[in-house]
Amino acid sequence: MIVANKAKIYAEDNFQAFYTDAEEIRLLMLDLLGNVHGQEILEPCAGEGSFIRGLNGIPKEVTAIDIDSKHINILNNVFPAWVKTIHSDFIDQFVSDSLPKENFQNKKYDATICNPPYGLKFSVEYRKEIKKKYPSIYARESYGLFMHFGIFLLKNLGRYVFIVPDTFLTSTNHKSLRKFLAHETQLTHIIQFKSKRFETVNFGYGNLCIIAGIKGNMDNNNQVIWVDATKSQEPITHDIFKNVATISGTEFLQNIEYGWIHPDHKKKIKFTCDTKPLGDLTECKTGIYTGDNNRFCAYDEEKPPSRINGHPIQWNDKVFVSNLSSKEKKEGLNNEKHYVPLIRGGHREPFSETGHAINWSNEAVNFYDKDKKARLQNSAYYFRSGLAIPMVTSGRISASLMKNAIFDQGVVGVFPKDDKWLDFR
């Protein structure tokens, strides 16, 4: 029983295990799994055996895997001999070539049930290993990997039940998971509900869902029970299935690319494949370069940035934050407060206030206009309301609101032609 070096795998020492205390949900999941008498069951994230102790029927064998040695000790002490424990990292068993393989990968199971960890922070190096071996899988989210690998180990017509965040239903990142579920399984149930039903859970996902199905290809005639209980205060039991319409496999097969949305919500949300160039809706401009940032750029001395580029100033004494006149916007300020807010490149929170400023005195503006190194480019867009998008190479795109400020050349200023398009909340 070998566990891989978790320092290599996890960016933080945190297994992201969330223990649920909603008994009705545990019982519903076990009911959805069905009678397992005489079957071989896989529990890839067994914990302390919450699902194992409530199984309907006595299975032939349960393979209970967990990365935490404390859980393995509890399982060994509490459960009978038909529970076979494996102290290992379930995901790494599929990823690492150096980790000795456990026997569970050589078997096919009749059923699997699991409450996998959500949001494990894999290291960059480990994500690269995952993508190298499984190019189509989204490597940044742990629960999808548990679903992929757990279902892979099922026999044909084997049963699965998972409780996971519902982000896979619509997230672009999880398109490969939707494709896998639609092409490799027959969905039978989706039940969405608020995560706050679990008092012990505290994480950023808004909704959870139970997803259940059978190993085997979905076709257009499959019928899926989909319950949206996100607004319900009632216990989640079999009663929620009363008078619920089923949804055909066609809906799922046709919407893998753009996401799975409950039919009740489609009445409110309209998706379109039509596209327009960004230039038809906005004007996109880059901003100023002073030619000498240490001389002309400044920052609030009470809130210095992590990377210093400029000089410190007393913000309240030096920065003019009111609206400028047309002349002042063009020619600069002629008073003691001659700095104005500056939006610099880099990621910012959407509504954060900048702590950077730029010298906007008459002399400084003249320098920007005349000096060969400086670029007073797109000055007609300075001080306008728009979105600041950092011009950087990054794995994510961010945007922040800017107004009554100047933006530098590290920013793409996006200025909607209609003000109604500016509100991105």
Secondary structure, 3 states (H helix, E strand, C coil): CCCCCHHHHECCCCCCCCCCCCHHHHHHHHHHHCECCCCEEEECCCCCCCCHHHCECCCCEEEEEECCHHHHHHHHHHCCCCEEEEECCHHHHHHCCCCCCCHHHHCCEEEEEECCCCCCCECHHHHHHHHHHCCCCCCCCHHHHHHHHHHHCEEEEEEEEEEEEHHHHCCHHHHHHHHHHHHHEEEEEEEEEEHHHCCCCCCCCCEEEEEEEEECCCCCCCEEEEEECCCCCCCCCHHHHCCCCEEEHHHHHHCCCCCCCCHHHHCCCCCCCCCCCHHHHEEEEECEECCCHHHHEEEECCCCCCCCCCEEECHHHHECCCCCCHHHHHHCECCCCCEEEEECCCCCCCCCCCCEEEECEHHHHHHHHHCCCCECCCHHHCCCCEEEEECCCCCCCCCEEECCCEEECCEEEEEECCHHHCCCC
